[in-house]
Amino acid sequence: MDETTGAIDTRAENSLYMMIWAWLVFLLVAGLVIFVLPVPRAVGVVTIFAIAAVKAVLVLRNYMHLKHEHLLIYLTVLIPALLFLGMALTLIPDIVYRHHLGLGQ
């Protein structure tokens, strides 16, 4: 009876992997279609980065098995990302000020 249960679990897991793979292919095609559509460049870039983020989350959670990890693993990624964002936002006034004065050439 354990063999039957194991076979069902394996089929369900393979089905999940195939579904995730299909979503990844769909998102790949969606990202490529953005280049063909007549959308503003900023909208296209933001959309492509959003699609890339969704694909990264799908791969991390399913193929790298991070959906079963505890909060600590997420904090080790979130804290450096927040620090990077904070440092990048800190530079914005300097960039705008230098551009406004014509010093950034």
C-alpha positions in Angstrom: 0.0 0.0 0.0 2.9 2.4 0.6 4.0 1.9 -3.0 0.7 3.1 -4.3 0.8 6.2 -2.0 4.3 6.9 -3.1 3.4 6.6 -6.8 0.5 9.0 -6.3 2.7 11.5 -4.5 5.3 11.2 -7.3 2.6 11.8 -10.0 1.2 14.8 -8.1 4.7 16.3 -7.7 5.5 15.7 -11.4 2.2 17.3 -12.3 3.1 20.4 -10.2 6.5 20.6 -11.8 5.0 20.5 -15.3 2.4 23.1 -14.3 5.2 25.4 -13.0 7.2 24.8 -16.2 4.2 25.7 -18.3 3.8 28.9 -16.4 7.5 29.7 -16.9 7.1 29.2 -20.6 4.0 31.3 -20.7 5.8 34.1 -18.8 8.8 33.8 -21.2 6.5 34.3 -24.2 4.7 37.2 -22.5 8.0 38.9 -21.8 9.0 38.5 -25.5 5.7 39.8 -26.7 6.2 43.0 -24.8 9.0 43.9 -27.3 6.6 43.6 -30.2 3.7 45.6 -28.7 3.6 49.3 -29.2 3.9 50.3 -25.5 6.0 53.1 -24.1 9.5 52.0 -23.2 9.1 52.6 -19.5 6.0 50.5 -19.3 7.7 47.7 -21.3 10.7 47.7 -19.0 8.7 47.7 -15.8 6.5 44.9 -17.2 9.5 42.8 -18.2 11.1 43.2 -14.8 7.8 42.3 -13.1 7.5 39.2 -15.2 11.1 38.3 -14.4 10.4 38.7 -10.6 7.4 36.4 -10.9 9.5 33.8 -12.7 12.2 34.1 -10.1 9.7 33.5 -7.3 8.3 30.5 -9.1 11.7 28.9 -9.5 12.8 29.7 -6.0 9.7 28.4 -4.3 9.1 25.3 -6.4 12.4 24.1 -8.0 14.6 25.2 -5.1 12.1 24.0 -2.5 12.1 27.2 -0.5 8.3 27.1 0.1 9.0 24.8 3.0 11.6 27.0 4.6 11.2 29.1 7.8 11.0 32.9 8.1 14.8 33.2 8.7 15.7 32.2 5.1 13.4 35.0 3.8 14.8 37.5 6.1 18.3 36.8 4.9 17.2 37.8 1.4 14.8 40.6 2.4 17.2 42.6 4.7 20.0 43.0 2.1 17.4 43.9 -0.5 15.9 46.6 1.7 19.4 47.9 2.5 20.2 48.1 -1.3 16.9 49.9 -1.9 17.6 52.3 0.9 21.0 53.1 -0.4 19.8 53.6 -3.9 17.0 55.9 -2.7 19.6 57.9 -0.7 21.5 58.7 -3.9 18.5 60.1 -5.8 18.7 63.7 -4.3 22.4 63.8 -5.3 21.7 62.6 -8.8 18.9 65.1 -9.3 20.9 68.0 -7.8 23.9 67.3 -10.0 21.7 67.0 -13.1 19.9 70.2 -12.2 23.2 72.1 -11.9 24.7 70.5 -15.1 27.5 68.8 -13.2 26.7 65.2 -14.2 28.2 65.3 -17.7 
